[in-house]
């Protein structure tokens, strides 16, 4: 393998179904492995629906175009590669000049029960990062199937987590600011001047099951107001959602289309422009206008037997 020594690129791949902060955390860690080098890039390979069906035995909840959109929106991703092979292929990595593949400290198996990264490990082209505990696609589906909402009391955000997920595209420099909306307290500083709140353009909502429909609205706002300060105001901080406040905040913080996040509290009169999540002014004619948290829940409930069987298998203790 011959690579340009001036380029430092790594590869990460996956299904990224129900893309959550565990996925974005792994992506962040992958970007940080090359953040000290100039011209560093993270290339993200995404498996298509058919590859997932063949290897997992069922289709993902989120369609491939939805998963492509979500991963492309994550700030630390330099480029996505659609239709990436389910078993990581060194020829694909070479094509994108990636020396290593990065994956969490869990095993991913193909249709034959083989480790998808066995060859890469043998070739010494594999790097491991820590998997985010508790959060998983399986857990989120379980909550939906059982009509469970979350209690934020045992899932508190830490300042360290907020600082980490607020970093810029290289995974190190500061980017997003974070404000405690109830206390009007700056928790994490960002790169934009936030003193003049008349320049704020805010999308307010619970951002439950943060998905491409939400992302597209934030993208639309950022394109229409390039000089504004684009903010996601995350409400319902006391639970009553499928995802906890921590899960929602960290998921939203990874989005490249925002400058900051306000956690909790009520919209303030001095904010320049405020839109509610799902406002027709920011959803109209969008590719993902149809997608809402309720649509996603309906997909799962419409095939309850299939997902219950899938989850029972994945949640079963190993011996």
Helices and strands as residue ranges (DSSP letters): E 8-14, H 21-32, E 40-46, H 49-56, H 64-72, E 79-82, H 90-95, E 100-104, H 118-122, E 126-129, H 137-145, G 152-154, H 159-165, E 177-180, E 185-188, G 197-199, E 200-205, H 212-224, E 229-234, H 245-253, E 260-263, E 273-276, H 280-283, H 293-302, H 304-315
